[in-house]
Amino acid sequence: MYVKADFLTTIGFFAFTFCYFFSYKTFSKSSVNKLMGLVGTINKKYNFEIKSKYIALIILYSLIYLVYVYYYGIVEYGALQRFALHFYTKGQVIDVHMSILTKKLIEYGDLLLIIFLIFTRMSWLVKNNKLYPFSFFLVLICYYATALPSGTRGLVLIPLLIICIIDISFYKRNLSKNISFFVPAFLLGISVIFIAILTFSRGVYFSDFNEFSESIFDIINTEKSSYGVNRFGGRIMDETAFVIENYGESRSFLGMHTLYSILVNPVPRVFWPSKPVGFGRVLALEQGFSEDGRNSLAAGIAGEGYANLGIVGAILFCLFFGGLSGIAAKIAHGCLLTGGLLHVPLGFLAFKMSTSFIRGDMLSAWGQSVYPIFLYLLIFLFIKKFTKN
């Protein structure tokens, strides 16, 4: 099956790449400008700094959000240490039903922290005010404190990508005298450390901080480090091989399950308890990696397309999502080169979208990349109030 999986992913790669570059080249600059115009006037200068009173609001929000997440984490997991160290051990969850509002506030709260990271870093580069680096690192600490317990390694990389994009943009255009590559270097260092810890402790249950500190180095050097991989599935190629071996054989193709789940996803589950889940969760449930439906796996774009409509679905998925990723890359290119304050977050979100679909698990990728862009476009009027100019 791995030979078939290699063949399928190779065909998918060429289809995705072709549509990616085709849409990137053909999506008009005027369309990008129109989208950017929804956010604000296209501006070539970073002529702004955040007002002190709004810095205070950013700090207040970050601290309240940190307490909010940990409060409900303790309620759900029963103890602070269980929540902070649960990573991918979802089985330790207590049967507590949070309101839909609580879940959404936690889900999108990190997005605001990311936006505040962008604002505080850009203000820091514009003006050497001690308040800006203080607020930047405070928001950064709150972000990592809420992101690390999830065990998701991709979340660890987001601050590094943000700062690299912003700093390179300022450096290339000579827009700031306050640029120091200490911050990107620092983020790179802690990102490597965090990713290593999350990788080797993936799926391992720690009862308290003492056990974690005593075990983490042993985990890196023993066979325990493979426990999380064995329990929660291996590489995407393994999942693709599973899909090819089972769908269309022992299991029926899913039809348009992925498209349907994306279309109905905005409907709150509280109003529709049996609402379809994403293919990533379906895949985890079918392989016994998720008893409660919380975990998800991914079979890549081609693998998920194959599970829906066979070889035709694999090609169609790669063509469609390749084209969508190319358009997102074109928008990111325009926003990041423009240099307007309100366009930089949009550019980063578009950049994130351009890379989100490669892994598969399309419903999750769609929710984490497309929805934030729509949310940002809806709240841009409020964001403008954070600036002086």
N, C-alpha and C positions, 0 to 999 in steps of 0.2 A: 504493500500500500504506500510505502514511502516513495517508491518510484512514481506512482501516480500523483502523489502529493507534490513531489518536486516538479513534475510536468505541469500540473494545474497552477501552482504558484508562479512558475516561469511565464506561462501564457498570461496570467493575471498581471504580472509585473510589467510586461510589455504593453498590455492594454491600458493599465493605469498610467504609465509613464507617457504614452502617446497622448491620451486625453488631457493629462496634466499640462503638458507643454502647449498643446493645441489651444486649450481654453485660456492659458496664461497669455499667449500671443494674441488671441483674437478678442478677448474681453476688452472693450474699448476704455480708453483713459477717461472719456467723458462720463461713462457710467460710474467709474471710480470716483470722479469728482462730484457727481450728483449724490452718491452715498455719503461722501465726506461732508458735503454741504448740509446734510441733515444734522450733523453734529455741530458744525460751526464754520466760520469763514476760514478758507484756506490761507494759512499764514506761514511765512518763511522764517519767522523769528520765534525764539523761546523767550518772549518778553513777559515773564510772569513770576510771581512768587506767591505762596499761600499765605493768607492773612493769619496772624497769630491766634485769633479767636477760633479760626477753623482748624488750626493745628491742635488746639485744645479739644475740639470736638472729635478729631481723628483719634487722639490719644484716649479720650473717654470711650469712644465706640470700641476701640481695640480691646481695652481692658474689660468692658462690659461683655463683649462677645466672647472673650476668653473664659470669663466666669460662667457665662451662659452655656457654652459648649461643655465645660467640665461638670457643671451642675447636672445637666441631662445625661452626660456620660456616666456619672456616678449613679444616677437613678437607674440607668439601663444596665450597668455592669455590676452594681452593688458595692463598689469600692473605688476609691481614687486610683489605687495601684493597678487594679484590674483594667480600668479604662485606659490609663496612660500606657500600659504595656500590652494591650490586647492584640495590636497589629492585625494579623489575619485570623486570629483564633475566635471566629464569630460564635462558636458554640457556647461560649461562656456568658451569653446574653441572658438576662432575666426577662421574663415575659411581661414587658411593660409596653403599653401602646401610647406613643407620643402623638399629640395632635398634628394634623397636616401642616398647620402654621409653624409649629416648632421644627418639624423636619425641614421645611422649606427655608426657614430662617438660618438653620445650620448649614443647609446645602449651599445657599447663595451668600452666606456671610463671608466665606473665604474670598469670594470674588471682590467684595468691597475692600478687604485687606490687600489684595493684589493691586487694586486701583490706588489705594493709599500709598503703597510702596512706590508706585510710579510717580505719584505727585510729590512725595517727600524727597525722593531721590533727585528729581528734576529741579525742585526748588533749592536743594542743597548745592547742586551744580551751578545754579544761577547766582546764589548769594551765600557767602560763607557765614551763615548764622548758626550758632550752636544749637538752636532750637530744632533745626532741620535734621542734622545727623542724629540727635537724640530721638526725635519722633520716628525717623526711619528705622533705627535699630529696635525701638520698642515695638513698632508694627511687625518687624521681622521676627522678633521673639514670639509675639502672639501668634503669628502665622505658623511658625514651625511647631509651636506648642499644641496647636489644634490640628495640624496636618499629620504629624508623625504618628500619633496613635492609630491612624487608619491603616498604616502599613503600606500605603501607596507610594512607590518610589518616584513616580512621575511628578507628584506634588512637590517633592523636595527640589526638583530641578527648576521649577517655575521662577523663583526669585533670581537664580543665576542667569536664566535666559533674559529676564526683564532687564537686569542691570547691565548685562553685556550689550543688549540692543541699545539702551539709552546712552551708555557711556561711549560706545563706538560712534553713535550718531553725533554726539556732542564733540568728540575728539576729531572726527573727520572734518567737521565743519567749523572747528575752532570757535565754539560757542561758549566755552567756559574756561576759566583759569583755575577752577577748583577741582579739576579731574584728578583723581588718585586711583591707581589701579589696585590699591590695597583692598577696596571693597569687592571687586570681582574675584581677586585672588582669595580673599577670605571666604567668600561664598562658594568658590570652587572647592576649597579645602573641606569645609563642613559638609558640602553636598556629597563628596566622596565618602566621608566618614558615615554620614547618615544612610546613604545607599548601601554601603557595605553591611551596616548593622541590620537594616531592614531585609537585605537579601539573605543573610545567614541565619536570621531569627525568624524567617517567614514561616508562619504556622506553628511556631513553638510557643507553648503557654508558659508564662512566668507568673508566679503567685505574688511576688512583691519585688521591690527595687533591689533588695539585697541579692535575691536569686538571680535577677537580671545581671547585675554587676559581676557576680561570681561566675556566671555561666557564659557570658557573651564571648569571651576569648576562647573558652573551651569549645564552643559551638563552631567557631571559625576553623578550628584545627581537628575536628572530629567528624564522624559520619552524620552527626546530628544536623549538620548544616544542610543536608539533602532532604531532611524531613519535610520541610515546607514544600519543596518542589515535588516530592513524591505524593504528598497529600493533596496538593491543590493543582495538580497538572503540571506538565512540563512545557516544552517549547510550543510555539504556535504550529510548527510543523507536525508535532504529535497530534494536536487537535484537528488539523487538516486531514491527516491520515485517518483519524477516527471518523470524521464526517464522511469521507469517501467510502470507507469500509461499511458504514451503517446506513446512511441515507440513500434511498433508492434501492436498498436491499432489505435489511431487517426492519427499517423504519421508512415511512413514506416521506417524500419531500414536503417541505413546510409551505409550499406555495409562496404567497407574498407576506409571510409572517413578519419579516423585518420591517417592510414598508408599513404594514398595518399597525405594528406596535409603535412606530414613530408617530404616525398620524393620531393615534388615540392617547399618546403619552401625556399630553397636557391635561387630560381629564384626571382630577384627583382620585387616587385609589379609594379614598374614604367614601366616594360616591359610586365607585365601581370596583368592589373588592376583587372580582375575578378578571380585572383588566389584564391583557396579555403582557407578559414580562419579555425582556430582551432575549435575544438568542444566546447571549453569553451566559445567562442564568439557566436557560434551558439546557445548554451543553453541560454546565456544572451539575445540574440535577440528574441528568441522564447517566453521568459517569460516577455518581455517588460522592461528588466533592462538596456538596452543599445540601444539608438536610433541611435547612430552613429557607432556602432560596436567597440568601444574602450574598453568597459568593458568585462570581462569574468567571468564565473562561473566554478565550478568544481563539478563533480559527483563521484569522486574517480575513481580508476582503473576499478573496477567492473562495476560501472555505465556507464562509457564511453564505455567499451567493450560491454555492453548490448545494448547501443544505436547503435552500429555498426552491431553486428551480433547476438543479443539476448543472451541467456544463454551461448551458445557456445563461443561467443565473450568475455563475461565476464571472463570465465575461461581461455581462450587463452591469453587475455590481462594480467591477473594476473600471469600466468605462465611465459610469455615472459619477462615482465617488472620486475618480481621478480628475474628471472635469471640474467637479465642485471644489476640489483641493487646489486646482490651478487658479480658479477664480479667486479663492481666498488668498492665495499667494500674491496675486496681482493687487488686491485691495491692501494687503499688508505692505507691499512695496510702496504703493502710493502714499499710504498714511504715514509710514515711518520716514519717508524722504521729505514729506511736506513740512514737518517740524512744528505744527500747531499742537498746543497742549492737549486739547481734547481728542486729537487724532491719534496720538501715540498709544493710548490704551486700546483704541479700536484697532490699530495696526498690530499690536501684540495679540489681541484676541483673534484677529484674522490669521496671523501667523500660526497660532496654536491650532486653529481649525484646519489649516493646510496640512498638518501632520497628524491629526487626530484619528483619521479613518484607517490608517495603515494596519493597525493592530487587529481590527475587526471589532466585534461586539458593538454593532452600529448604533443601537439605541443609546448605549452609554456614551459613545463618542459624540453622537448628535446632541445629547443633553449637556455634555460638558463643553461643547465648542460652539454650536449654533445658538442655543438659548442665551448664553451670556452676551452674545452680540446683540440680539434683540433686546435684552434687558438693558444693555448699555445705551442703545439708541433711545430707549424710553426714558431713561433717567438723566440724559445729558444736560437737560436744563438745570437740574439740581447740581450737577458737577460743576457747571460754569460758575456757580456761586462761590466755589472754593478758590477763585483766582481774583487777583487785583486788576489785571489787565486782560 
